[in-house]
Amino acid sequence: MSQFQCPECGYRYDEERGEPHQGYAAGTAWEALPDDFACPDCAVRVKADFEEVPGA
């Protein structure tokens, strides 16, 4: 499973953990998130801005 990081605040979306507070269960793949997914910590960046974390 991969992780994707917000370049604004450093928040990481971890596919293994999901984001239950946003309604995304553990195991939810990055590709399954909607295109308008916004960073839950800073709300400044959207999915297209996130960068995959190598080796995470």
Secondary structure, 3 states (H helix, E strand, C coil): CCEEECCCCCCEEECCCCEHHHCECCCCCHHHCCCCCECCCCCCCEHHHCEECCCC
